[in-house]
Amino acid sequence: MPDTSHTAAPSADSTTRASVHRAPTLAERILSHAAGREVRAGDLVIVPVDRCMSHDSITPEVIDALQNDLGNAGPADPDLLVVVMDHVAPAATVATANAQARVRRWVAEQRIQRFYDVGCGVCHQVMLEEHLVQPGQIALGTDSHATSYGAIGAFGTGVGTRDMALALASGRTWLRVPETLRVNVRGGFHPGVSPKDLSLFLCGLLGLDGADYMAVEFHGLDWLDLDGRETLASMTTELGAKVGLIPPSGVVLERFAVPDWLLVDDAGAPHYARTLDVDLTALESQVSVPPEVDHVRPARDLGDIKVDQVFIGTCTNGRLTDLHAAAAILARQHLAPGVRMLVIPASHNVLQAAVADGTLATLLAAGATIGTPGCGPCIGRHLGVIGAGEVCLSTANRNFRGRMGDPEGLIYLASPETAAASALTGVITDPATLPNREV
């Protein structure tokens, strides 16, 4: 297959290739294995589901669908379902507390063993930490960022309430096999630049529907740690993707049991609907400007934006390496006057590790406030929502109006490094511009 991509700094080009006898893309390979036959992009398939995940905000609706629409059905196999209390945890209102109590009762009635209550962490982080999803599996979640599971080469995707109820009752789901957008990554990150910056760059390049119902398949990342892979896979949701996939390599091969069929290198080249080449050596710190994720500008161009709140956390950037990156910048420093900083670890395990290695002490000494592991203010329901006219620089994944509180509040998205640098200066700051700092 001829090389039709174009390398720039960073830039991209695309092409559509004629269909020929070829190897499958990673999405096609996973769905073919599940279907028991060869499938290609555009095919409709019914496949068994290996794992389902539902969280506190949506599980009551799933229960309603099972009881009212499916004849009081329960999960065909209780082992199929993972339930995580993370979106509004601890409960912020009486209504939320009652809804969560109902979920706990139902979990006990259905004898669901994989239940993670308040404080365990963000659902996607728990799924990967606890190895509840494995490479090559198909996992559904009642949260759009179930694409995170592609970090280990699993087909993770978000579904609605009724699709989840049907999958639980039958053990199967239906899918249209997605076309694939391939991203070739070359080079390495400069100090202060990280996978979140790559994700935001792609959002700015492609737009919110730039990979609509596609698989986004990353290559050239054998060296990347698991935390960074999770960030990239998670953020493909903001491109409209059905799934984000990184072929298992490096740390994934060390920590997970990767089936041989997932690693087979077939003769011939897969057909990609589009191919992008990105040169990381030319990538600088990026910031998403409200009110859309794809409004992206270099951090260095936004130094006139005053920050009221900095939030480090969520399924996108609440992992240990993210806290390490922030602590490295904040060590022996203090937040700028008028800036409040909220740090919410992605899981209880991350929190424990940050306590054990001193990271948490560094962040607290700098003036940060620590929250219960979970989603926190990401969805604007508790633990740090913002008021009208306030500016929050967040490491989360979305910044539309009202996402984190008052519709007149402004949310800018950035990496943990940029967030920490901005907390120090009080304005949006490219970490590379900090004096006498090696970030």
CORJOGI-V308616 format. One record per backbone hydrogen bond with DSSP energy under -0.5 kcal/mol. NH is the residue of the N-H (numbers start at 1). CO is the residue of the C=O. E is the energy in kcal/mol with one decimal. If there is no record, write none. Layout:
# CORJOGI-V308616
<<NH	CO	E> <NH	CO	E>>
This chain:
# CORJOGI-V308616
<<4	2	-0.9> <9	10	-0.5> <11	277	-0.5> <17	272	-0.5> <29	25	-2.5> <30	26	-2.3> <31	27	-2.4> <32	28	-2.5> <33	29	-2.1> <34	30	-2.0> <35	31	-2.3> <36	32	-1.6> <37	32	-1.3> <42	177	-2.8> <43	40	-2.4> <45	175	-3.0> <47	45	-0.5> <47	173	-2.7> <49	171	-2.4> <50	138	-2.1> <51	138	-1.4> <52	80	-2.9> <53	140	-2.2> <54	82	-2.6> <56	84	-1.3> <58	55	-0.9> <59	55	-2.6> <60	56	-0.6> <61	58	-1.0> <62	58	-1.8> <63	59	-2.7> <64	60	-2.0> <65	61	-2.3> <66	62	-2.4> <67	63	-2.5> <68	64	-3.4> <69	64	-0.6> <69	65	-1.5> <70	65	-1.2> <72	66	-0.5> <72	67	-1.0> <73	66	-2.1> <76	168	-3.5> <80	77	-2.6> <81	78	-0.9> <82	52	-2.4> <83	114	-2.2> <84	54	-2.0> <85	116	-2.9> <86	84	-0.9> <89	86	-0.6> <97	93	-2.3> <98	94	-2.5> <99	95	-2.1> <100	96	-2.5> <101	97	-2.2> <102	98	-2.0> <103	99	-1.8> <104	100	-2.3> <105	101	-2.1> <106	102	-2.4> <107	103	-2.8> <108	104	-2.0> <109	105	-2.4> <110	106	-2.5> <111	108	-0.9> <112	107	-2.3> <113	111	-0.7> <115	113	-1.7> <116	83	-2.9> <117	115	-0.6> <119	373	-0.6> <120	117	-2.0> <121	373	-0.5> <122	346	-3.1> <126	122	-2.6> <127	123	-2.4> <128	124	-1.7> <129	125	-2.9> <130	126	-2.6> <131	128	-1.1> <132	127	-2.4> <133	127	-0.9> <136	153	-2.2> <137	134	-2.0> <139	137	-0.5> <139	155	-2.3> <140	51	-2.3> <141	157	-1.8> <142	53	-1.9> <143	141	-0.5> <146	143	-1.6> <147	144	-0.8> <148	145	-2.0> <149	146	-1.7> <150	147	-2.0> <151	148	-2.2> <152	149	-1.5> <153	150	-1.3> <154	149	-1.5> <155	137	-3.0> <156	154	-1.4> <157	139	-1.9> <159	141	-2.4> <164	160	-2.2> <165	161	-2.3> <166	162	-2.6> <167	163	-2.1> <168	164	-2.5> <169	165	-2.3> <170	166	-2.2> <171	167	-2.7> <173	47	-2.3> <175	45	-2.6> <177	43	-3.2> <177	175	-0.6> <179	213	-0.5> <181	215	-3.2> <182	180	-0.6> <182	274	-2.6> <183	217	-2.9> <184	182	-0.6> <184	276	-3.4> <185	183	-0.6> <185	219	-2.7> <186	278	-2.6> <192	439	-0.7> <193	190	-2.2> <197	194	-1.3> <198	194	-1.2> <199	195	-2.4> <200	196	-2.6> <201	197	-2.3> <202	198	-2.2> <203	199	-2.1> <204	200	-2.4> <205	201	-2.2> <206	202	-2.9> <207	203	-2.3> <210	207	-1.6> <211	239	-2.8> <212	209	-1.4> <213	240	-2.5> <214	211	-2.2> <215	179	-3.1> <216	214	-0.5> <216	243	-2.3> <217	181	-2.7> <217	215	-0.7> <218	216	-0.6> <218	245	-2.6> <219	183	-2.6> <224	221	-1.8> <229	225	-1.8> <230	226	-2.3> <231	227	-1.8> <232	228	-2.0> <233	229	-2.7> <234	230	-2.7> <235	231	-2.2> <236	232	-0.7> <236	233	-0.8> <237	234	-1.5> <238	235	-1.2> <239	236	-1.7> <240	237	-1.8> <241	236	-1.8> <242	214	-2.2> <243	214	-1.6> <245	216	-3.3> <246	150	-2.2> <247	218	-0.8> <252	249	-2.0> <253	250	-0.6> <254	250	-1.1> <255	251	-1.7> <256	252	-2.2> <258	256	-1.0> <259	257	-0.6> <262	259	-1.1> <263	259	-0.6> <263	260	-1.4> <264	260	-0.8> <266	264	-0.9> <272	270	-0.6> <273	180	-1.9> <274	180	-1.1> <276	182	-2.9> <277	6	-0.5> <278	184	-2.9> <280	186	-3.1> <280	278	-0.8> <282	279	-1.5> <283	280	-1.6> <287	297	-2.4> <288	413	-2.3> <289	287	-0.5> <289	295	-4.4> <292	289	-1.2> <295	292	-1.4> <296	294	-1.4> <297	287	-2.8> <299	285	-2.6> <301	298	-1.7> <302	299	-2.0> <305	302	-2.0> <306	304	-0.8> <307	426	-2.6> <308	391	-2.1> <309	391	-2.2> <310	340	-2.4> <311	393	-2.5> <312	342	-2.7> <313	311	-0.5> <314	374	-0.5> <317	313	-1.1> <318	314	-1.2> <323	319	-2.1> <324	320	-2.7> <325	321	-2.2> <326	322	-2.0> <327	323	-2.7> <328	324	-2.3> <329	325	-1.1> <330	326	-2.1> <331	327	-1.5> <333	330	-2.4> <335	366	-2.4> <336	423	-2.9> <339	336	-1.9> <340	308	-2.3> <342	310	-3.0> <343	341	-0.5> <343	369	-3.1> <344	312	-2.6> <345	371	-0.5> <346	318	-2.9> <348	120	-2.1> <351	347	-2.3> <352	348	-2.7> <353	349	-2.3> <354	350	-2.5> <355	351	-1.9> <356	352	-2.6> <357	353	-2.1> <358	355	-0.9> <359	354	-0.5> <360	354	-2.5> <362	358	-1.9> <363	359	-2.1> <364	360	-2.6> <365	361	-2.4> <366	362	-1.3> <367	364	-1.3> <368	363	-2.4> <369	341	-2.9> <371	343	-2.4> <374	345	-0.9> <375	86	-2.4> <376	86	-0.5> <377	383	-0.6> <378	375	-1.5> <379	376	-0.7> <380	377	-1.9> <386	404	-2.6> <389	408	-1.4> <390	387	-1.8> <392	410	-3.0> <393	309	-2.7> <394	392	-0.7> <394	412	-3.4> <395	311	-1.9> <402	406	-0.6> <403	400	-2.1> <405	402	-1.0> <406	386	-2.5> <409	406	-2.4> <410	390	-3.1> <412	392	-2.8> <412	410	-0.5> <413	288	-1.8> <414	394	-2.2> <419	415	-2.5> <420	416	-2.5> <421	417	-2.3> <422	418	-2.2> <423	419	-1.9> <424	420	-1.4> <425	421	-1.5> <426	422	-2.8> <428	302	-0.5> <428	305	-2.1> <431	429	-0.5> <433	430	-2.4> <434	431	-1.3> <437	434	-1.0> <439	437	-0.7>>
